[in-house]
Amino acid sequence: MSFSKFIHLTDCHVVGGDAILYGMNPRARLEQAVASINDEHGDAEFVVVSGDLTHWGDEDAYLAFSEQINRLSMPYMLMMGNHDNTEAFAHFFPDSSRDHAGFIQSVHETTFGRFLFLDTSVTGTHAGGYCQQRLDWLEEQLETSHDPVLIFMHHPPFPVGIKGMDGIMMQDSEAFHKVLAPYKEIIRHLFFGHIHRPIFGNWRDISFSCMRGLNHQVALDLNAPDTIVHGNFEPPAYGIVLVNDDQIVVHMHEFLNTSPRFTLAPPEGQNAREYALGFAPVLL
Ligand SMILES: [Fe+2]
């Protein structure tokens, strides 16, 4: 069975111009990610960017972000994170879909199913939230949905074990789950960002995945107190998602990895064990 393909990109944290953030250039990183997607996955139907498009939410940053994201050769959907600013964002992306209350929330019908893009941002805090207006919107969408439904949000609605990040997860998780619960049969997966790590699992019978950011990562530190979040410079990545009626497959692609490729099988006539142990690789 063939797959449909889309890309999950998250946490670009672009700043204005060519400014540096934690020693890295987030605009250049986004440029590299876009080039990689176009070159290696130009057959993807679309790209979802699940929030933290910019780091400070200022117009210079959205200008830099828009210049790079518009280089994509396929359509894209943009979401809000805790580092974004809805008003500044709207100056550069005035046609982005909103719900009736003005939140950057939308429904996208795909060849695979219905995709719901949620806005979990709350002004003035890095924590996420999902107010009654947004819950009402979500319920309306689910009431009219058929299998399959895929949900995208910036903040996870559950802790992941990194205490400093768990404190700024989406805070209204029980109310959120109450809306989702009657529709679990048709909700196939939940995608999120915010944590800047590859994380996969299952929340109350809903599978989920999170991708690394583009500029800086959150260190895998399960023992740090809840007052500290350690960053680090693990490689940036984006997700390549393959979907069909039976499966959702999420590949994490470290797109700056320059590791050479070699054949696992030995060249004709050479012993497999000798080839592997001697490791005289045959580069492609
Ligand atoms: Fe982020």
Residues whose N, C-alpha, C, O or C-beta is under 5 A from the ligand:
A	BS01	LIG	D11 D52 H194
